[in-house]
Structure formats: structure tokens, C-alpha cells
Amino acid sequence: MSRKTILHMLTPLRQMSPFDVNMALDAGYDHVVPYTDVELADISGLIQDAVFSRPPDAGVATGIFIAGRDTILALDMIDAAKQAMVPPFEVSVFADPAGSFTTAAAMVARVEKTLGKLHNRELAGTEVTIFGATGVVGYCTAVISAKQGANVTLVGHDGIARVQAIAGAIKARFGVTVTAADGSTEEKKTKLLRQAEVVLAAAKAGVKVISAEQLRQATNLLVAADVNAVPPAGIEGLAVHAKADKLGETAAVGIGPLSIGNVKYKTQSGLFKQMIGAEKPVVYDFQDAFTLARSIEK
């Protein structure tokens, strides 16, 4: 007997994102049910209601999607969901708060492909500098890049304290080391850019982080990528549609937000489809998103 696929969408925010609802339905879920104002303490009860209301063989047809805007909370909710399951009563879980997990995965996958194609290099050993590092996308790109062996620097626009705390949290949770740096002045940012081989910009939409003059001084730069599609660009001179195009007066190439967004869209849709088609319940976070984004980029 074919069972209806049901996706329970949980968010700590007041509203569920229409973007995520549309993505899930277009990917093939029969029913999508949003839950708002969900707290970490609510996860166990919601999960157990979901798993015990259907027989074990229907667990694969039941999905949980975790939204919101907080990377750490989303990861904690995944952990709470896994702990609440009682095998063989299990369901699939996928987290993508504010689309950050799939966006970060797409950005790093696009950069990795560009490095290999143009420079015959991998991320391992590459100097990766992340601006907008205190946000959800910045956090995820840092972990993904560090896990691939890159030398990652998190730049704090308001000083070093917050990025130091994030670096410590990344080390504690994932066992990888990233460096914190103070980017609170234009002079400090320029100095950091001179050392960078890859720049990832994940700052707030509509905020210019790096100027054309600063780029001209980034003599080691190979690739720059930006997720900001709202003018002005986070990296001055980087077009929204750039696909490894020459970046201004530098020797580097740029990857724009629409190019990243295309891979992000395919990654999020693909993970939903994998959940629907899985033979047993699965759990996906940004590392799984990166695995799929890489395969899309090959």
C-alpha cells in the first residue's frame, strides 16, 4: 500500500517561510504542515507524536523540516529529534534554517569547482577568508571549508570577540580549527585581504563589505564569492550573475549570488526528493547538503 508523504515543518519563528513550503511541495511531498513558535523543549513531544502515529514502515514517508534563522538551534533541534526517536519508530529530518545550510553548501561547492578548474587546486591548504562570519551562512561555510582542509579565517566586522566565540564553538562541536580576526576597520580588512586566496562574503543583504580598491590590493586572491543579491553588492564589482568571471581589475574571478542560488535551489530540492525516495529514514544537515551540492557541480 502506498502511503501519503507528510512533511512537518518546524520553525522557532512566528511564520514558516513560503519559500520552504513551496520547495517541499514542488519536490513531491503530498502534505506539508507548518508549526510556528517551536522551542527546543517542544521537539521531543512533536517527534514522538509523528513517529508513534504511523507504523514503523511509514516512518520513511514522514519527514521533519527544521527552519528558523539560528544555526546552533537548528543543530540542537536535529540532536533532540534523533534522541526522541524509538527505533524502529523513526522519521526523516532535514534542517535548513533561513536556507543557510544549502546556500553555504552551494557557495563552497562552486568555489571548490572553480579552484579545481582554473588552478588545479583543492580547498585543502587554501587561505579562505570569510566576511559576514557571524551569520548563519558564514558559520556553515567556515565548517565546511575547514573540514575540507582549508585554512579558514572568520572576520568580525565589529571586532574579534564574537568571531572568537564562534571559532571556539566550531572547535567544540566539529573538531576543526578556524582563526578569528578583527575586521572592524577598512585598514584591517585590507590587510586580511592581502593574505586571502579565497574570499567568501556572507554579510547582510545590501551591505558593501569589500571595495574595488581593497580588491586591487588582494594580490593573492584567486576566487571571490558573494551571496548578497541586493544592491549594493557585498563585493564591489561582483555581478549577481557572475560564473567565475574576471573580477574587476584583479587577477581573480568572481562567483555571484544568482550562480550560487541556482546550485542552492537544486540542493534543497534534491534533499527533499532524497527524503521522499529514501528506503529508510535519513537525517540531513549542512554537511549532507555539501555532499549533494558537490555532486551537482561535477
C-alpha positions as CSV (number, residue, x, y, z in Angstrom):
1,M,0.0,0.0,0.0
2,S,1.4,3.4,-1.0
3,R,1.4,5.9,1.9
4,K,1.0,9.6,1.7
5,T,4.2,11.5,2.3
6,I,3.8,14.1,5.1
7,L,6.3,16.8,6.0
8,H,6.0,18.5,9.3
9,M,7.8,21.9,9.1
10,L,9.0,23.3,12.4
11,T,10.3,26.9,13.0
12,P,11.0,28.9,16.2
13,L,9.9,32.0,14.3
14,R,6.4,33.4,14.1
15,Q,5.9,32.3,10.5
16,M,7.1,29.5,8.3
17,S,8.9,30.6,5.1
18,P,6.8,30.4,2.0
19,F,10.0,29.6,0.1
20,D,10.5,26.4,2.1
21,V,6.8,25.4,1.8
22,N,6.9,25.8,-1.9
23,M,10.1,23.9,-2.2
24,A,8.8,21.0,-0.3
25,L,5.6,20.7,-2.2
26,D,7.3,21.1,-5.6
27,A,9.8,18.4,-4.6
28,G,6.8,16.0,-4.2
29,Y,5.5,15.9,-0.7
30,D,1.8,15.1,-0.6
31,H,1.1,17.2,2.5
32,V,3.1,19.9,4.2
33,V,2.1,21.1,7.7
34,P,3.8,24.2,9.3
35,Y,4.4,24.6,13.1
36,T,5.5,28.0,14.4
37,D,7.0,29.4,17.6
38,V,8.5,25.9,18.2
39,E,11.1,25.8,21.0
40,L,13.8,23.3,21.6
41,A,11.9,21.8,24.5
42,D,9.0,21.1,22.2
43,I,10.9,18.9,19.8
44,S,10.7,15.6,21.7
45,G,6.9,15.7,22.0
46,L,6.4,16.7,18.4
47,I,8.7,14.0,17.1
48,Q,7.1,11.2,19.2
49,D,3.7,12.3,18.1
50,A,4.9,11.9,14.5
51,V,6.6,8.6,14.9
52,F,4.0,6.8,17.0
53,S,1.0,7.9,14.9
54,R,2.2,5.7,12.0
55,P,3.5,2.2,11.8
56,P,7.3,1.8,11.6
57,D,7.2,1.1,7.8
58,A,5.6,4.5,7.3
59,G,8.5,6.3,9.1
60,V,10.3,6.9,5.8
61,A,7.1,8.6,4.5
62,T,7.2,11.0,7.4
63,G,9.6,14.0,7.3
64,I,10.6,16.7,9.7
65,F,11.9,20.0,8.4
66,I,13.7,22.4,10.8
67,A,13.7,26.1,9.8
68,G,14.4,29.4,11.6
69,R,17.4,31.6,11.5
70,D,19.8,30.1,14.0
71,T,22.4,27.5,13.0
72,I,23.2,26.3,16.5
73,L,19.5,26.0,17.5
74,A,18.8,24.0,14.3
75,L,21.6,21.6,15.0
76,D,20.4,21.2,18.6
77,M,16.9,20.5,17.3
78,I,18.3,17.8,15.0
79,D,20.0,16.2,18.0
80,A,16.8,16.4,20.1
81,A,14.8,14.9,17.2
82,K,17.2,11.9,16.9
83,Q,17.1,11.4,20.7
84,A,13.3,11.4,20.7
85,M,13.0,8.5,18.2
86,V,12.5,5.0,19.5
87,P,13.7,2.5,16.8
88,P,12.0,1.1,14.8
89,F,9.8,4.2,15.2
90,E,11.9,6.8,13.3
91,V,11.3,9.6,10.7
92,S,13.5,11.6,8.4
93,V,14.9,15.0,9.5
94,F,16.3,17.9,7.4
95,A,17.4,21.3,8.7
96,D,18.0,24.4,6.6
97,P,17.4,27.5,8.7
98,A,16.9,30.5,6.5
99,G,18.2,28.4,3.6
100,S,21.6,28.8,5.1
101,F,22.7,25.2,5.1
102,T,22.0,24.7,1.4
103,T,23.3,28.2,0.5
104,A,26.6,27.6,2.3
105,A,27.0,24.2,0.7
106,A,26.3,25.7,-2.8
107,M,28.8,28.5,-2.2
108,V,31.7,26.2,-1.1
109,A,30.9,23.7,-3.9
110,R,31.0,26.4,-6.6
111,V,34.3,27.8,-5.2
112,E,35.8,24.3,-4.9
113,K,34.9,23.5,-8.6
114,T,36.3,26.8,-9.7
115,L,39.6,26.3,-7.9
116,G,40.0,22.9,-9.5
117,K,39.1,24.0,-13.0
118,L,41.1,27.2,-13.1
119,H,44.0,26.4,-10.8
120,N,44.1,22.6,-10.4
121,R,43.8,23.2,-6.6
122,E,41.7,21.8,-3.8
123,L,40.3,23.6,-0.8
124,A,42.9,21.8,1.4
125,G,45.7,24.3,2.3
126,T,43.9,27.2,0.7
127,E,43.6,30.5,2.6
128,V,39.8,31.1,2.9
129,T,38.7,34.3,4.5
130,I,35.0,34.7,5.4
131,F,33.3,38.1,5.8
132,G,29.9,38.1,7.4
133,A,31.2,35.3,9.6
134,T,28.8,35.9,12.5
135,G,25.7,34.9,10.4
136,V,24.2,31.5,9.6
137,V,25.8,31.2,6.2
138,G,29.2,32.3,7.4
139,Y,29.2,29.7,10.2
140,C,28.3,26.9,7.8
141,T,30.8,27.9,5.1
142,A,33.5,28.0,7.8
143,V,32.8,24.5,9.0
144,I,32.5,23.0,5.5
145,S,35.7,24.7,4.3
146,A,37.7,23.7,7.4
147,K,36.6,20.1,7.1
148,Q,38.0,20.1,3.6
149,G,41.3,21.2,5.0
150,A,41.2,24.9,4.2
151,N,42.9,27.5,6.5
152,V,39.8,29.4,7.5
153,T,39.7,33.0,8.9
154,L,36.5,34.4,10.3
155,V,36.4,38.2,10.0
156,G,34.4,40.1,12.7
157,H,33.1,43.4,11.4
158,D,32.5,44.6,15.0
159,G,35.8,43.3,16.4
160,I,37.2,40.0,17.3
161,A,35.1,38.9,20.4
162,R,32.1,37.4,18.5
163,V,34.1,35.6,15.9
164,Q,36.4,34.2,18.6
165,A,33.3,32.8,20.4
166,I,32.2,31.3,17.1
167,A,35.6,29.7,16.4
168,G,35.5,28.2,19.9
169,A,32.0,26.8,19.3
170,I,33.1,25.3,15.9
171,K,36.1,23.6,17.5
172,A,34.0,22.2,20.3
173,R,31.2,20.9,18.1
174,F,33.1,19.8,14.9
175,G,36.7,19.3,16.0
176,V,38.1,21.7,13.3
177,T,40.1,24.8,14.0
178,V,39.3,28.2,12.4
179,T,41.0,31.6,13.1
180,A,39.3,34.7,14.3
181,A,40.3,38.1,13.0
182,D,39.3,41.7,13.6
183,G,37.9,43.4,10.6
184,S,36.4,46.4,12.3
185,T,38.3,49.0,10.2
186,E,38.9,49.3,6.4
187,E,42.7,49.1,7.1
188,K,42.3,45.8,9.0
189,K,40.1,44.4,6.2
190,T,42.6,45.4,3.6
191,K,45.4,43.6,5.5
192,L,43.3,40.4,5.8
193,L,42.5,40.5,2.0
194,R,46.2,40.7,1.1
195,Q,46.6,37.2,2.7
196,A,43.4,35.7,1.2
197,E,43.3,33.3,-1.7
198,V,39.5,32.7,-1.4
199,V,37.1,35.3,-0.1
200,L,33.5,34.3,0.9
201,A,31.2,37.1,1.6
202,A,28.1,36.2,3.6
203,A,27.2,39.6,5.1
204,K,23.7,41.1,5.4
205,A,21.9,41.9,2.2
206,G,22.6,45.3,0.7
207,V,25.8,45.9,2.6
208,K,29.1,46.6,0.8
209,V,31.8,44.8,2.7
210,I,34.8,44.9,0.3
211,S,35.6,47.8,-2.1
212,A,37.2,47.7,-5.5
213,E,40.3,49.4,-4.1
214,Q,40.7,46.7,-1.4
215,L,40.3,44.0,-4.1
216,R,43.1,45.6,-6.1
217,Q,45.4,45.1,-3.1
218,A,44.4,41.4,-2.7
219,T,47.3,40.2,-4.8
220,N,46.9,36.5,-3.7
221,L,43.2,36.3,-4.4
222,L,42.1,33.5,-6.7
223,V,38.3,33.3,-6.2
224,A,35.7,35.6,-4.5
225,A,32.1,34.6,-3.9
226,D,29.2,36.6,-2.6
227,V,25.6,35.5,-1.5
228,N,24.2,39.1,-1.4
229,A,21.8,39.7,-4.3
230,V,20.5,43.0,-3.0
231,P,22.4,46.2,-4.2
232,P,25.0,47.2,-3.4
233,A,27.0,44.0,-3.8
234,G,28.9,42.8,-0.8
235,I,32.0,42.7,-3.0
236,E,32.1,45.8,-5.2
237,G,32.2,45.0,-8.9
238,L,31.0,41.4,-8.5
239,A,27.9,40.9,-10.7
240,V,25.0,38.9,-9.4
241,H,25.1,36.5,-12.3
242,A,28.9,36.0,-12.4
243,K,30.0,32.5,-13.0
244,A,33.7,32.5,-12.4
245,D,34.0,35.8,-14.4
246,K,37.0,38.1,-14.2
247,L,36.6,40.3,-11.1
248,G,37.3,44.0,-11.7
249,E,41.0,44.9,-12.1
250,T,42.2,41.8,-10.2
251,A,43.5,38.5,-11.5
252,A,40.8,36.7,-9.5
253,V,37.4,35.5,-10.7
254,G,34.1,36.1,-9.0
255,I,31.0,33.9,-8.3
256,G,27.8,35.9,-7.9
257,P,24.7,35.1,-5.8
258,L,22.5,34.0,-8.6
259,S,25.1,31.5,-9.7
260,I,25.3,30.2,-6.1
261,G,21.5,30.4,-5.8
262,N,21.0,28.1,-8.7
263,V,23.0,25.4,-7.0
264,K,21.3,26.1,-3.7
265,Y,17.9,25.6,-5.2
266,K,18.9,22.3,-6.7
267,T,20.4,21.2,-3.4
268,Q,17.4,22.0,-1.3
269,S,15.0,20.4,-3.8
270,G,17.3,17.4,-4.1
271,L,17.5,16.8,-0.4
272,F,13.7,16.9,-0.2
273,K,13.5,14.4,-3.1
274,Q,16.1,12.2,-1.4
275,M,14.0,12.1,1.8
276,I,10.9,11.2,-0.2
277,G,12.7,8.4,-2.1
278,A,14.8,7.0,0.8
279,E,14.4,3.4,1.7
280,K,14.9,4.2,5.4
281,P,14.7,7.4,7.5
282,V,17.6,9.8,6.9
283,V,18.9,12.9,8.7
284,Y,20.4,15.8,6.8
285,D,22.4,18.9,7.9
286,F,24.7,21.3,6.0
287,Q,27.4,18.7,5.6
288,D,24.9,16.4,3.7
289,A,23.9,19.5,1.7
290,F,27.5,20.0,0.7
291,T,27.8,16.4,-0.4
292,L,24.9,16.8,-2.8
293,A,26.0,20.3,-3.9
294,R,29.4,18.9,-4.9
295,S,27.7,16.1,-7.0
296,I,25.6,18.8,-8.7
297,E,28.7,20.7,-9.6
298,K,30.6,17.8,-11.1
